Structure formats: structure tokens, C-alpha cells
Amino acid sequence: MRKIMAIMTSVFIVLVGCATAPRGTVVEVPGGSYQAIGVVDLAEMLKTKDFFLVNVHVPYAGEIPKTDAFISYQDTTARLGDYPHDKQAKIVVYCLTNHMSGIAARDLVLAGYKNVYLVDGGMTAWREAGFELLDRTASE
């Protein structure tokens, strides 16, 4: 029985660690941390945009207006040259939900970036909040 409880506890800890980070949550990773922000926060930030906004979702599923780059979450480390060279630059990453952007945010922090944000709920939350999603493929 003890062994089963230990296994269940370990599984619970792993699942909680993989859960999406709610808005305002600071996620610690080796060498630093990143912060989850809500879609309303992002909408406010876009009014006076002073950050690099990156869609890390693959395949393409739309985009939030004013997106600066499309860099697959899988290519974050390989494409660091496409990110700002200043490690203090504010970078906001998003995907469809949170999974891919969580990986990209972690990789950016591991690469030494100090001002990394993840859009909690990604494009799904953005659309559900009534904000516009752009679709580049619609004009092609």
C-alpha cells in the first residue's frame, strides 16, 4: 500500500508540474524564471507595445495581431539568432493553449533571457475573450 501511495504521489507531482501556469504565475526553471500573463494583460500591453511577440505554435493556426515572429517551439534554441540579442529584452511567447509556449519560454530562460512571458491559454483564450485572431492563410 505504501508503494502505491508513493507512486500516486509521484504521478500527482509530475502532473501538477506539467499543468498550465495560471495568469501571474512565475515558473522557476534552472537559471531564472518566466511569468504567465492573461490575454487581457496582453491586450493592454499591445497598446504601447515594447516587447517581442512570438507565435511558437505549429502548425500555423492563426495569430495575435502585432506578432513579430513565427518561431516553432521546437526551434527555439536553434533559432536564438532570430530573437532579440539583448538578454534583458521583453519577450512574450504564445501558442494555441500553453504546451508549446511553455517549452519555448523554458528554453529562452535556459538560454539566458531574463524577461520572458507566456500568454496563459494562448490563442484559444484570446479568441474566447472576444479578441481578434488573424489568419494569414485566408488571404492566400
C-alpha positions as CSV (number, residue, x, y, z in Angstrom):
1,M,0.0,0.0,0.0
2,R,2.8,2.4,0.8
3,K,4.4,1.8,-2.5
4,I,1.2,2.5,-4.3
5,M,0.8,5.8,-2.4
6,A,4.3,6.8,-3.2
7,I,3.7,6.1,-6.9
8,M,0.4,8.0,-6.9
9,T,2.1,11.0,-5.1
10,S,4.9,11.0,-7.7
11,V,2.4,10.9,-10.6
12,F,0.4,13.8,-9.0
13,I,3.6,15.9,-8.6
14,V,4.5,15.3,-12.2
15,L,1.0,16.1,-13.5
16,V,0.8,19.3,-11.4
17,G,4.3,20.3,-12.7
18,C,3.0,19.9,-16.3
19,A,-0.2,21.8,-15.8
20,T,-0.7,25.2,-17.4
21,A,0.5,28.1,-15.4
22,P,-2.3,30.4,-14.4
23,R,-2.0,34.1,-15.0
24,G,0.5,35.8,-12.8
25,T,2.3,32.6,-12.0
26,V,6.1,32.8,-12.0
27,V,7.6,29.5,-13.2
28,E,11.1,28.8,-12.0
29,V,13.5,27.0,-14.3
30,P,17.2,26.5,-14.0
31,G,18.9,29.9,-14.4
32,G,15.7,32.0,-14.0
33,S,12.0,32.1,-14.5
34,Y,9.2,33.2,-16.8
35,Q,5.8,34.6,-16.0
36,A,2.3,33.8,-17.3
37,I,0.1,36.7,-18.3
38,G,-3.5,36.8,-19.2
39,V,-5.0,37.8,-22.5
40,V,-6.5,41.0,-21.1
41,D,-3.0,41.9,-19.9
42,L,-1.6,41.2,-23.3
43,A,-4.3,43.4,-25.0
44,E,-3.3,46.2,-22.7
45,M,0.4,45.7,-23.4
46,L,-0.2,45.7,-27.1
47,K,-1.5,49.3,-26.9
48,T,2.0,50.5,-26.1
49,K,4.0,47.6,-27.5
50,D,7.5,47.4,-26.1
51,F,8.2,43.7,-26.4
52,F,8.9,41.0,-29.0
53,L,5.8,38.9,-29.6
54,V,6.4,35.3,-30.9
55,N,3.9,32.7,-32.1
56,V,5.6,29.4,-31.4
57,H,2.7,27.2,-32.4
58,V,3.0,24.6,-35.1
59,P,1.3,24.1,-37.4
60,Y,0.0,27.6,-38.2
61,A,-3.4,28.1,-36.5
62,G,-3.7,31.9,-36.7
63,E,-2.0,34.7,-34.9
64,I,-2.5,37.5,-32.4
65,P,-2.2,41.0,-34.0
66,K,1.2,42.6,-33.9
67,T,3.0,39.3,-33.8
68,D,6.7,39.9,-34.6
69,A,7.9,36.4,-35.5
70,F,6.9,32.8,-36.0
71,I,9.4,30.5,-34.5
72,S,8.4,26.9,-33.8
73,Y,8.7,26.0,-30.1
74,Q,10.9,23.1,-31.3
75,D,13.3,25.5,-33.0
76,T,13.7,28.0,-30.1
77,T,17.2,27.0,-29.2
78,A,18.3,26.6,-32.8
79,R,16.9,30.0,-33.8
80,L,18.1,32.2,-30.9
81,G,19.6,34.5,-33.5
82,D,16.0,35.4,-34.5
83,Y,15.3,36.6,-31.0
84,P,16.5,40.0,-29.7
85,H,20.2,39.9,-28.9
86,D,19.7,41.8,-25.6
87,K,19.0,39.2,-22.9
88,Q,17.1,41.8,-21.0
89,A,14.6,42.3,-23.8
90,K,10.9,41.6,-23.0
91,I,9.8,38.6,-25.0
92,V,6.2,37.3,-25.0
93,V,5.5,33.8,-26.4
94,Y,2.2,32.1,-27.2
95,C,0.7,29.1,-28.9
96,L,-2.8,27.6,-29.2
97,T,-3.1,26.7,-25.5
98,N,0.1,26.6,-23.3
99,H,2.0,23.5,-24.0
100,M,4.3,24.7,-26.8
101,S,4.8,28.2,-25.4
102,G,5.8,26.7,-22.0
103,I,8.5,24.7,-23.7
104,A,9.7,27.8,-25.7
105,A,9.6,30.0,-22.6
106,R,11.7,27.5,-20.6
107,D,14.2,27.2,-23.5
108,L,14.5,31.1,-23.6
109,V,15.2,31.3,-19.9
110,L,17.7,28.5,-20.2
111,A,19.4,30.5,-23.0
112,G,19.8,33.4,-20.6
113,Y,16.8,35.6,-21.3
114,K,15.6,37.4,-18.2
115,N,12.3,39.0,-19.2
116,V,10.2,36.1,-20.7
117,Y,6.4,35.9,-20.6
118,L,3.9,33.3,-21.7
119,V,0.3,34.1,-22.7
120,D,-1.8,31.9,-20.4
121,G,-4.3,30.0,-22.6
122,G,-2.7,31.2,-25.8
123,M,-4.8,31.8,-28.9
124,T,-7.7,29.8,-27.6
125,A,-8.1,32.1,-24.5
126,W,-7.5,35.2,-26.8
127,R,-10.4,34.2,-29.1
128,E,-12.7,33.2,-26.2
129,A,-12.1,36.6,-24.6
130,G,-13.5,38.1,-27.8
131,F,-10.2,39.4,-29.2
132,E,-9.4,39.2,-33.0
133,L,-7.2,36.4,-34.3
134,L,-5.6,37.0,-37.7
135,D,-5.3,34.3,-40.3
136,R,-2.6,34.8,-43.0
137,T,-3.8,31.7,-44.9
138,A,-7.2,33.3,-45.6
139,S,-5.7,35.9,-48.0
140,E,-3.6,33.3,-49.9
